[in-house]
Amino acid sequence: MLSGSASGHSGAAGSQAFADPEPGVAYGYTRRRYAYPGGEAPENTRLVEAVVRAARGARRGLGPPRRPGGPALTP
């Protein structure tokens, strides 16, 4: 999913941060609460995949990400 030039760090309660110059992504995520009994935040995998996929699509000129069958997602 990430390139070999990506670097980052995971932290307490499932927080995670990284930068990957290939797709042009910088990602940071913190949780409001610790997951019980602890460990990584399971939602991070889906979030990172979506962010990297959107960044790669934007770099290829595919435009903004879209909901399936819906309009473009805008900030």
Buried (B, 14 or more C-beta within 10 A) or exposed (E): EBEEEBEBEBEEBBBBBBBBEBBEBEBEBEBEEEEEEEEEBEEBEEEBEEBBEBBBBBEEEEEEBEEEEEEEEEE
